[in-house]
Amino acid sequence: MTLELIIFIASILFGALIYWRESNGNGLYRFFNKLMYSKELQMKPADKTGFVYQQKFIIRLVFIGFLFLIGIVITRFLIPIDVATVSIFASMIVGTLLGTYLANFIFKSSEVIDEKSDSLEDMVQDTIEKGKGFIEDLKTKDAEVIDEEPKDSLKKEEKSARERLKDKGLL
């Protein structure tokens, strides 16, 4: 279980590394694209699609599964020890997929923060100013309420209800 956990965490980091590498350049994917497709069907020069970068889930799963399957076959021929079990193979694939999506989230959030940094600063300043105004309004309202209370208490002490009823002749 400990080996699987270590491999899972390492594969998350490996997935983030693959995603970052393909976001910077996709030369290997372009090479295979030129080998497989005719000139009309090849990807455009501005297209940044890679094996895992800007791909759907199923295609990522196929490419990552194929990558680890080749790695396990090579490992079995080089090292005759049974290291590549099914659970380790599955944890490597799931961890790498998770790492690619984690890297995607980090890249997208950093882009949004960079785009919105000026407007976020303005929004924070506006919120602070509104908060200061709200606190000032609360302070002035509290001062008015304190001033009004003694006036109300003086009016109530003028005559009691019994005295008013006596004045009207009802008691």
C-alpha positions in Angstrom: 0.0 0.0 0.0 2.9 2.4 0.8 4.5 1.8 -2.6 1.2 2.4 -4.4 0.7 5.7 -2.5 4.2 6.9 -3.3 3.7 6.0 -7.0 0.3 7.7 -7.0 1.8 11.0 -5.7 4.8 10.7 -8.1 2.4 10.1 -11.0 0.4 13.3 -10.1 3.6 15.2 -10.3 4.5 13.4 -13.5 1.1 14.4 -15.0 1.6 18.0 -14.1 5.1 17.9 -15.7 3.7 16.3 -18.9 1.0 19.0 -19.1 3.4 21.8 -18.5 5.9 20.4 -21.0 3.2 20.1 -23.7 1.8 23.6 -22.9 5.2 25.0 -23.8 5.7 23.1 -27.0 4.2 20.1 -28.8 6.9 19.0 -31.2 6.5 15.2 -30.6 2.7 15.4 -31.2 3.4 17.5 -34.4 5.9 14.9 -35.6 3.3 12.0 -35.2 0.6 14.2 -36.7 2.8 14.8 -39.8 3.5 11.0 -40.1 -0.2 9.9 -39.7 -2.1 12.5 -41.7 -2.0 13.9 -45.2 -1.1 17.5 -45.8 -4.7 18.7 -45.8 -5.5 17.0 -42.5 -2.4 18.0 -40.6 -2.8 20.4 -37.7 -2.4 24.1 -38.2 0.8 25.9 -37.2 -1.0 27.9 -34.5 -2.7 24.8 -33.0 -1.2 24.0 -29.5 -2.9 20.6 -29.1 -0.7 17.9 -27.6 -1.1 14.3 -26.3 -2.7 15.6 -23.1 -2.7 19.4 -23.5 -6.1 20.6 -24.8 -7.4 17.0 -25.2 -10.7 15.4 -24.1 -10.7 13.0 -21.2 -11.0 9.8 -23.3 -8.1 10.8 -25.5 -5.9 11.7 -22.5 -6.8 8.3 -20.9 -5.8 6.4 -24.1 -2.5 8.3 -24.5 -1.5 8.0 -20.9 -2.5 4.3 -20.7 -0.5 3.6 -23.9 2.5 5.5 -22.4 2.5 3.5 -19.2 1.8 0.2 -21.1 4.9 0.8 -23.2 6.8 1.7 -20.0 5.7 -1.5 -18.2 6.6 -3.7 -21.2 10.1 -2.2 -21.3 10.5 -2.6 -17.6 9.4 -6.3 -17.7 12.1 -7.0 -20.4 14.9 -5.0 -18.6 14.1 -6.1 -15.0 12.7 -9.6 -14.6 11.1 -8.7 -11.2 7.3 -8.5 -11.1 7.0 -4.8 -10.1 4.3 -3.7 -12.5 1.1 -5.1 -11.0 -2.4 -4.1 -12.0 -3.0 -1.9 -9.0 0.3 0.0 -9.5 -0.5 0.4 -13.2 -4.0 1.8 -12.4 -2.7 4.1 -9.7 -0.1 5.5 -12.2 -2.8 6.2 -14.8 -5.2 7.8 -12.4 -2.5 9.8 -10.7 -1.2 11.1 -14.1 -4.7 12.0 -15.3 -5.3 13.8 -12.0 -2.0 15.6 -12.3 -2.9 16.8 -15.8 -6.2 18.2 -14.6 -4.6 19.8 -11.6 -2.0 21.5 -13.8 -4.8 22.7 -16.1 -6.6 24.2 -13.2 -3.4 25.9 -12.0 -2.7 27.3 -15.4 -6.2 28.6 -16.0 -6.5 30.2 -12.6 -3.2 32.0 -13.0 -4.3 33.3 -16.4 -7.6 34.6 -14.9 -5.7 36.2 -12.0 -3.3 37.9 -14.4 -6.2 39.2 -16.5 -8.3 40.3 -13.6 -5.6 41.6 -11.3 -6.3 45.3 -12.1 -10.1 45.0 -11.8 -9.7 42.9 -8.6 -7.7 45.7 -7.1 -10.3 48.3 -8.0 -13.1 46.0 -6.7 -11.3 45.6 -3.3 -10.7 49.3 -3.0 -14.4 50.0 -3.8 -15.5 47.4 -1.2 -13.2 49.0 1.4 -14.6 52.5 0.7 -18.2 51.2 0.9 -17.4 49.4 4.1 -16.0 52.6 5.6 -19.1 54.5 4.5 -21.3 51.8 6.0 -19.4 52.0 9.4 -19.7 55.8 9.4 -23.5 55.5 8.8 -23.8 53.1 11.6 -21.9 55.4 13.9 -24.1 58.4 13.1 -27.3 56.4 13.4 -26.2 55.2 16.8 -25.5 58.7 17.9 -28.9 59.9 16.7 -30.7 57.0 18.6 -28.8 57.9 21.8 -29.9 61.6 21.5 -33.5 60.7 20.8 -34.0 58.4 23.7 -33.9 61.1 26.5 -36.5 63.1 24.5 -38.9 60.2 24.4 -38.5 59.5 28.0 -39.3 63.1 29.0 -42.6 63.0 26.9 -43.7 59.8 28.6 -43.2 61.2 32.1 -45.6 64.2 31.6 -48.9 62.4 32.6 -49.7 58.8 33.4 -52.6 57.0 31.8 -54.5 57.1 35.2 -54.1 60.8 35.4 -55.4 61.3 31.8 -58.4 59.1 32.5 -59.1 61.2 35.7 -58.9 64.3 33.6 -61.5 63.0 31.2 -63.8 62.1 34.0 -63.7 58.4 33.4 -62.3 57.5 36.8 
